[in-house]
Amino acid sequence: MPRKPPIVFPQEQRLLSLLGERLKLARMRRKLSSAVVAQRAGISRTSLYKVEAGAPGATIGTYLRVMAVLGLEADIQSLAADDKLGRKLQDLALEAPASAPRRPRVATKEQQTSDSRPAVRPDGGPEGTGSTS
């Protein structure tokens, strides 16, 4: 039993139809028959007609094979090449989250005892003792 074709929204169907039309025009400009293109692509003429009609059931591989026969396979590189929305979402995720203001640190007992040691003069003696010069 054949599978049902995928559900395609009208805007997507228009895009597929336009792609199929462009492929058909490219074939006709090259003066290639549908039989020749189908044979070179390794697909049936029915599959080629589906591609040229923008049928959603045709696989992307079939579209690519037809494009390759027509010398347009490099155009596949431009599909989804500039993902503006994805890059913006990625950039937003990379930004540092705003953190709450920091509380002042409370000194531990060890830190308090180390701060209460007598200060040392540059000559090594304790401050406040010794002679003045």
C-alpha positions in Angstrom: 0.0 0.0 0.0 1.6 3.4 -1.0 2.3 5.9 1.7 0.3 9.1 2.0 2.3 12.2 0.9 3.3 14.5 3.8 1.0 17.3 4.8 2.3 20.5 3.2 1.1 24.0 4.0 0.1 26.2 1.1 3.1 28.5 1.4 5.4 25.5 1.3 3.6 24.0 -1.7 4.1 27.3 -3.5 7.8 27.1 -2.9 8.0 23.5 -4.1 5.9 24.4 -7.2 8.2 27.3 -8.0 11.3 25.1 -7.6 9.8 22.5 -9.9 8.9 25.2 -12.4 12.5 26.5 -12.4 13.9 23.0 -12.8 11.5 22.4 -15.8 12.6 25.7 -17.4 16.2 24.8 -16.9 15.6 21.5 -18.6 13.9 23.1 -21.5 16.6 25.8 -21.9 19.1 23.0 -22.3 16.8 21.4 -24.9 16.7 18.1 -22.9 13.7 15.8 -23.1 12.1 14.5 -19.9 13.2 11.0 -20.9 16.8 12.0 -21.2 16.9 13.8 -17.9 15.1 11.0 -16.1 17.5 8.4 -17.5 20.6 10.5 -16.6 19.2 11.1 -13.1 18.4 7.4 -12.7 14.7 8.0 -12.0 11.5 7.3 -13.8 9.8 9.9 -16.0 6.9 9.9 -13.5 9.3 10.9 -10.7 10.7 13.7 -12.9 7.1 14.9 -13.6 6.5 15.0 -9.8 9.7 17.0 -9.3 8.8 19.5 -12.0 5.3 19.8 -10.5 6.7 20.4 -7.0 5.2 17.3 -5.5 5.9 17.1 -1.8 6.2 13.3 -2.0 9.3 13.5 -4.1 12.5 13.1 -2.0 15.1 15.7 -1.7 17.5 13.2 -3.2 15.4 13.0 -6.4 15.4 16.8 -6.6 19.2 16.8 -6.1 19.7 14.2 -8.8 17.7 16.3 -11.3 19.6 19.4 -10.3 22.9 17.5 -10.9 21.8 16.4 -14.4 21.1 20.0 -15.1 24.4 21.2 -13.7 22.7 23.0 -10.8 23.8 20.8 -7.9 26.0 23.5 -6.4 22.8 25.5 -5.7 22.0 23.1 -2.9 24.7 24.8 -0.9 22.6 27.9 -0.6 19.7 26.1 1.1 19.5 27.1 4.8 23.0 28.7 4.5 22.1 31.9 6.3 20.2 30.9 9.4 19.6 34.4 10.9 17.1 33.2 13.5 19.2 30.3 14.6 22.3 32.5 15.0 20.4 35.1 16.9 19.1 32.4 19.3 22.6 31.0 19.7 24.0 34.5 20.4 21.3 35.1 23.0 22.2 31.8 24.7 25.9 32.8 24.9 25.3 36.1 26.7 26.1 35.9 30.4 22.9 35.8 32.4 22.3 38.8 34.7 23.2 37.7 38.2 22.0 39.0 41.5 24.1 41.6 43.3 26.8 40.0 45.4 26.6 40.1 49.2 29.7 41.2 51.1 31.8 38.3 52.3 32.0 37.6 56.0 35.5 37.0 57.2 36.2 33.6 58.7 38.0 33.1 62.0 41.2 32.3 60.2 41.1 35.4 58.1 40.4 37.5 61.2 43.4 36.1 63.1 45.7 36.6 60.2 44.6 40.2 59.9 45.3 40.8 63.6 49.0 40.0 63.4 51.3 42.9 64.1 52.4 44.8 61.0 56.0 44.5 59.9 58.3 47.3 58.9 60.2 47.1 55.7 63.4 46.4 57.7 61.8 43.3 59.2 61.1 44.7 62.7 57.6 45.1 64.2 56.0 48.5 63.7 55.9 50.9 66.6 59.2 49.6 68.1 62.7 50.5 67.6 64.5 53.8 67.1 63.6 56.6 64.9 66.3 58.0 62.7 
